[in-house]
Amino acid sequence: MRRAADVAPALLVAALGLSREFTLDLPSRLVVAPLSFYVAVHLLSAAALWWRRTRPAESSLVIAFLSLLTPTYASLVSAYSVAAHAPRHRWLMFAHPVTWAVGAGAWVVPNLAGPGLIVIAGLLGLYLGTRRSLGQALAERERELLTEKVRADQRTRLASEMHDVVTHRLNLMILHAGALRMAAQDDGTRHAAEELRTAACQALAETRDLVGVLRSGRAARIPDVLPDRLSRLVADSALEVTLTEHGDADTVSPAVRRTMYRVVQESLTNVHKHAPGAHTEITIHSGPSTVRAVIRNTRPSTAPGLALPGTGSGLLGLRGRVEMVGGTLTAGPTDDGGFEVDAVLPAFVPT
């Protein structure tokens, strides 16, 4: 069907051109030549229409040049095509009425019907091309809205699953930790149970916030991570940790502070999972243009008999979070059998 739509205009303009040459007496020509020359020009210009969709600029230039030799009806189709199908080359539609007028010797024989028809064809192509572009833009927007609706439905289902599964387990942890604290006979057990209950309450609150974001689909305002919260994270980790901070963390962008906090948090979680009993050193450098967080732990001193289950995607997600704010993250084992995480972030990103 597409091939027929390309062949039909070429055959039509070739027939009109040949009929014009054989039936009309044209006294004025820019180029004086035998009849066979003009016939060849019409056939070449009709053949050039074959590329009016795939190479509209080149096809239009060839036809405009051939119209200087003798006016060809291919100029009508070419002006329409370049205006309708080639937005970047629409200016070429104005070349066709000029070359037609020059090729017809319009200054000698007043004949403005041809250029006028070419202008009308170009304006028609411009109108239809613009209308088609608007239709495509509207269709694309409709697809985007439909996709967003599907994603919103998926977010709602995911939020429901998270609420049913995760919050149920966290509530059980809180209840059991509270019962353990009440039934414990020694202070150490009661203190550990209270820390477990507090951590579970914090996790439950954060999970509910995330579920709310998933259900609403709107970006929620995430509270800033203040510099002293990092020291509280280290204190609550129940690990042997040395925290060293250089520079002024107050000058760091809130988004960078949140990312740095998550880097340290995920690293300490990995130490819990894979290196029980290891000593961990955390060094934070807060400079005027960059922030660097280095978390290095030694070889585990005990066998990971109580190691927590992991999926192996924590570092991948952490690297994605760091790259989202324009930073870099490297992680790998050290020569002494430990592990090191090194994150470099810009000091400021828009919030």
C-alpha positions in Angstrom: 0.0 0.0 0.0 2.8 2.4 0.8 4.6 1.5 -2.4 1.4 2.3 -4.4 1.1 5.6 -2.7 4.6 6.5 -3.8 4.3 5.2 -7.3 0.9 6.8 -8.2 2.0 10.5 -7.8 5.1 9.8 -9.8 3.1 8.3 -12.7 0.6 11.1 -12.5 3.1 14.0 -12.7 5.0 12.2 -15.4 1.9 11.9 -17.5 0.9 15.5 -16.9 4.4 16.7 -17.8 4.6 14.7 -21.0 1.1 15.9 -21.9 2.1 19.5 -21.3 5.2 19.1 -23.5 3.3 17.4 -26.4 0.2 19.5 -26.4 1.1 23.0 -25.4 3.1 25.6 -27.3 5.5 27.1 -24.8 7.2 30.1 -26.3 9.5 30.9 -23.4 12.1 28.6 -21.9 15.0 29.3 -19.6 16.9 26.5 -21.4 16.4 26.0 -25.1 16.7 22.3 -26.0 15.0 19.6 -28.1 11.7 18.1 -27.0 13.5 14.9 -25.9 15.4 16.9 -23.3 12.3 18.2 -21.7 10.7 14.8 -21.7 13.8 13.4 -19.9 13.5 16.2 -17.3 9.9 15.3 -16.5 10.7 11.7 -16.2 13.7 12.4 -13.9 11.6 14.7 -11.7 8.9 12.1 -11.4 11.4 9.4 -10.5 12.9 11.7 -7.8 9.5 11.5 -6.0 10.3 7.9 -5.0 12.5 9.3 -2.2 10.1 12.1 -1.1 9.5 10.2 2.2 12.9 8.6 3.0 15.1 11.5 1.8 12.7 14.5 1.5 15.4 17.2 1.4 17.5 15.6 -1.4 14.4 14.8 -3.4 13.1 18.3 -3.1 16.4 19.9 -4.1 16.7 17.7 -7.2 13.1 18.5 -8.3 13.7 22.2 -7.7 16.8 22.1 -9.9 15.0 20.2 -12.7 12.2 22.8 -12.6 14.8 25.4 -13.7 15.2 23.5 -16.9 11.5 23.1 -17.5 8.6 23.5 -15.0 7.6 20.1 -13.7 4.4 19.1 -11.9 6.5 17.1 -9.5 7.1 20.5 -7.7 3.5 20.4 -6.5 4.0 17.0 -4.9 7.4 17.8 -3.6 6.3 21.1 -2.0 3.5 19.2 -0.2 5.7 16.3 0.9 8.6 18.3 2.3 6.1 20.5 4.2 4.1 17.6 5.6 6.8 15.0 6.2 10.1 16.9 6.9 9.7 19.6 9.6 13.4 20.3 9.6 13.4 21.1 5.8 10.1 22.9 5.4 11.9 26.0 4.1 12.5 24.0 0.8 8.8 24.4 0.0 9.4 28.0 -0.9 12.1 27.0 -3.5 9.6 25.3 -5.8 7.5 28.3 -6.8 10.6 30.3 -7.4 12.3 27.7 -9.6 9.0 27.1 -11.5 8.7 30.8 -12.3 12.3 31.0 -13.4 12.0 27.8 -15.5 8.7 28.9 -17.1 10.1 32.4 -17.9 7.3 34.0 -16.0 8.9 37.5 -16.5 8.1 37.1 -20.2 4.9 35.1 -20.2 2.7 36.2 -17.2 1.9 32.8 -15.7 1.5 32.7 -12.0 -1.0 29.9 -11.8 1.8 27.3 -11.4 3.6 29.0 -8.6 0.3 29.8 -6.9 -0.7 26.1 -7.0 2.7 25.1 -5.5 2.3 27.6 -2.6 -1.2 26.2 -1.9 0.2 22.6 -2.0 2.9 23.6 0.4 0.5 25.3 2.8 -1.8 22.3 2.7 1.2 20.0 3.5 2.2 22.3 6.3 -1.3 22.2 7.8 -1.7 18.4 7.5 1.9 17.8 8.8 1.3 20.0 11.9 -2.1 18.3 12.5 -0.5 14.9 12.3 2.3 16.0 14.7 -0.2 17.2 17.2 -2.1 14.0 16.9 1.0 12.0 17.5 1.9 14.1 20.5 -1.6 13.7 21.9 -1.4 9.9 21.4 2.0 9.8 23.0 0.7 11.7 26.0 -2.3 9.4 26.3 0.1 6.4 26.3 2.1 8.1 29.0 -1.0 8.7 31.1 -2.1 5.1 30.7 1.3 3.9 31.7 1.3 6.1 34.7 -2.1 4.8 35.7 -0.8 1.2 35.4 2.2 2.1 37.5 0.0 3.8 40.1 -2.1 0.6 40.3 1.0 -1.4 40.8 2.3 0.9 43.5 -1.1 0.6 45.3 -0.9 -3.2 45.2 2.7 -3.2 46.3 1.9 -0.8 49.1 -0.9 -3.1 50.3 1.4 -6.1 50.2 4.0 -4.3 52.2 1.5 -3.1 54.7 0.0 -6.6 55.2 3.3 -8.4 55.4 6.0 -6.1 56.8 4.0 -4.2 59.3 2.4 -7.4 60.6 5.9 -8.8 61.3 7.1 -5.6 62.9 4.1 -5.4 65.1 4.8 -8.9 66.3 8.4 -7.9 67.0 7.3 -5.0 69.0 4.9 -7.1 71.1 7.4 -9.8 71.7 10.1 -7.4 72.6 7.7 -5.6 75.1 6.8 -8.9 76.6 10.4 -9.9 76.9 11.3 -6.7 78.6 8.5 -7.1 81.2 9.4 -10.8 81.9 13.2 -10.3 82.0 14.9 -10.8 85.3 18.2 -8.9 84.6 18.8 -5.4 83.5 20.9 -6.4 80.4 18.1 -8.4 78.9 15.5 -5.7 79.6 17.8 -3.1 78.0 18.3 -5.3 74.9 14.6 -5.9 74.6 13.9 -2.2 74.9 16.4 -1.4 72.2 14.8 -4.1 70.0 11.4 -2.6 70.6 12.5 0.9 69.8 14.3 -0.1 66.6 11.2 -2.0 65.5 9.0 1.0 66.2 11.2 3.2 64.1 11.2 0.7 61.3 7.4 0.5 61.5 7.1 4.3 61.3 9.5 4.5 58.3 7.7 1.6 56.5 4.3 3.3 57.0 5.8 6.5 55.5 7.0 4.6 52.5 3.7 2.8 52.1 2.0 6.2 52.1 4.3 7.5 49.3 3.6 4.4 47.2 -0.1 4.7 47.6 -0.3 8.4 46.8 2.3 8.4 44.1 3.5 11.8 45.2 7.0 12.7 46.3 6.9 13.1 50.1 9.1 15.5 52.0 11.9 13.3 53.5 13.1 14.8 56.8 16.7 15.9 56.9 19.3 13.7 58.5 21.1 15.9 61.0 24.8 15.4 61.6 24.3 14.1 65.2 22.0 11.3 63.9 25.1 9.7 62.4 26.7 9.4 65.8 23.4 7.9 67.2 23.4 5.4 64.4 26.9 4.3 65.3 26.0 4.2 69.0 22.9 2.0 68.3 24.7 -0.4 66.0 26.0 -2.6 68.9 29.3 -2.9 67.0 32.9 -2.0 67.7 33.0 1.2 65.7 35.3 4.2 65.5 33.8 7.3 63.9 36.1 10.1 62.7 34.6 13.2 61.1 36.6 16.0 59.4 35.1 19.3 58.2 31.8 20.9 58.8 28.9 18.6 58.1 26.4 21.4 58.5 27.4 22.9 55.1 26.5 19.7 53.3 23.3 19.6 51.2 20.5 17.7 53.0 20.2 15.2 50.1 23.9 14.4 50.3 23.6 14.0 54.1 20.7 11.5 53.6 22.7 9.6 51.1 25.8 9.5 53.3 23.7 8.3 56.2 22.3 5.5 54.1 25.8 4.5 53.0 27.0 4.2 56.6 23.7 2.4 57.6 24.0 -0.2 54.8 27.7 -0.7 55.5 27.0 -1.4 59.2 24.2 -3.7 58.3 26.6 -5.7 56.1 29.1 -5.9 59.0 26.3 -7.4 61.1 25.5 -9.9 58.4 29.0 -11.0 57.2 31.6 -9.9 59.7 30.5 -10.4 63.3 33.0 -9.3 65.9 34.9 -7.2 63.4 36.2 -3.7 64.2 34.8 -1.0 61.9 36.4 2.4 61.1 34.2 5.1 59.7 35.9 8.3 58.3 33.8 11.2 57.0 35.5 14.1 55.1 33.2 17.0 54.6 34.9 19.4 52.2 33.7 22.6 50.4 33.0 20.7 47.2 33.0 17.0 48.0 32.1 14.6 50.8 33.8 11.3 51.2 32.7 8.4 53.5 35.0 5.5 54.0 33.8 2.5 56.0 36.4 -0.2 56.5 36.0 -3.3 58.7 38.5 -5.9 59.7 38.4 -9.6 59.3 35.5 -11.1 61.4 36.7 -12.5 64.7 33.9 -15.0 65.0 32.2 -17.4 62.6 29.0 -15.9 61.1 26.8 -18.5 62.7 24.0 -16.0 63.3 24.5 -14.2 60.0 21.4 -12.5 58.8 20.0 -13.5 55.3 20.8 -11.2 52.5 19.9 -10.9 48.8 23.2 -9.4 47.6 21.5 -6.4 46.1 22.2 -4.0 49.0 25.4 -2.6 47.5 23.8 -2.4 44.0 21.0 -0.3 45.4 23.4 1.8 47.4 25.5 2.5 44.3 22.4 3.6 42.5 21.5 5.9 45.3 25.0 7.4 45.3 25.0 7.9 41.5 21.6 9.5 41.7 23.2 12.5 43.5 26.2 12.6 41.2 28.6 10.5 43.3 30.6 7.4 43.0 30.9 4.3 45.1 33.5 1.5 45.2 33.4 -1.5 47.4 35.5 -4.6 47.8 37.6 -6.8 50.1 40.8 -5.5 51.6 44.2 -7.2 51.9 43.8 -8.1 55.5 40.5 -10.0 54.9 38.2 -7.2 55.7 35.9 -5.1 53.5 35.9 -1.4 52.5 33.2 0.9 51.1 34.3 4.2 49.7 31.7 6.8 48.6 32.5 10.2 47.1 29.6 12.6 46.8 29.3 16.3 45.8 28.8 18.6 48.8 25.7 20.2 47.3 22.8 19.0 45.1 19.4 20.6 44.7 16.8 19.3 47.2 
